[in-house]
Amino acid sequence: MIVLACSSIAIAQKRVVLVEQFTNSGCPPCAANTPIVFDYVNKNLSDVVAIAYHTSFPYKDSMYFENPVETNARVAYYSNISSVPHSVIDGNYFSKSSSQLVGNIPATINPRKAVGSRYTIQNSKLSLIGNLLDGDFQFTSINADNANEKLVAYLVVIEKNVLKNAYKASPGANEETEYGFVMRKMIPDANGTSLANTFLNGTDGVSLRWTLKNIKNINEVKIIAFVQNATTKEVYQAQMFSPSLPPTAIGYATEDNEEKVRLYPNPSNGTINIALPNERYIDIIAIINPLGEVVHTQAINAQTKSINAELDLENGIYYLQIGKGSTHKMLKINFVK
């Protein structure tokens, strides 16, 4: 569907259904039902995405303790969640025990997929550098009826796959060995961001800037963005996004794929030796801390250089951004005092 307006064109985005799964790593019914729900989601990611909220009941759950406030808020948001596993589809379309869903998930999801989306959700500059997740999201109304409604944009950082053996305490006593779509953080919090420009073709921007916490594998970090009616609780559109990640290798191949940049020693106690295959590849170096902040810059113009980065740096992984002109690469360096 294409909607014409005086100043712009709004193009409908394919409808993506949101499944909010309330679960617990200790309950046997969760182990019997939640993986079935997520298996369907994983096989149909172009049509449906998911968020898992690990609850405080009926048993202790490490994933709950890592973010209890926002999990509790989301449980309270839906007033009928008193036991798990419980599945909520698009807010108000389906909200029942997961045992009533798993028997025929397609028959429940397909009618919702056929409903036209009322929003488009896009992102730009979404990246993960060090421990800093950063990006901008645009929520655009593509239905004139949105103008009279109270709508909220949610950004939810999830870890798409979490292994049970990543936890030493309260890993969960049921038979699951991995957990999907685990909610890690709601941006800025469980209240989301109220949308102001809900008129046709109106766009609201929402920024995400969060330092990772409790993430077990950065390669599993995803962002679920969705729009929800605060009055009816209907979800109008959802999307899943993946941040761009810097390379993790200690070197990178040059254009001829034969020469490499080398960093040594690694780990470093403050001095970094950089062996450059050819000076034409590099003219500036920047050290970026785990928050994504530049803590040191230096111009270079010879084949081998040393950086004596005697800065007030905490132990940990930093990134060395090296480049020439508009071309840059990231290298990892471990500082150990």
PyMOL commands that set and color helices and strands:
alter all, ss='L'
color gray80, all
select helices_A, chain A and resi 28-43+62-65+68-77+98-100+102-113+144-148+164-166+218-220+279-281
alter helices_A, ss='H'
color red, helices_A
select strands_A, chain A and resi 2-4+9-11+17-23+48-54+86-89+94-97+119-129+132-141+151-163+178-187+193-194+203-211+221-229+235-241+262-264+271-275+284-288+294-299+304-308+316-324+327-335
alter strands_A, ss='S'
color yellow, strands_A
deselect
rebuild
show_as cartoon
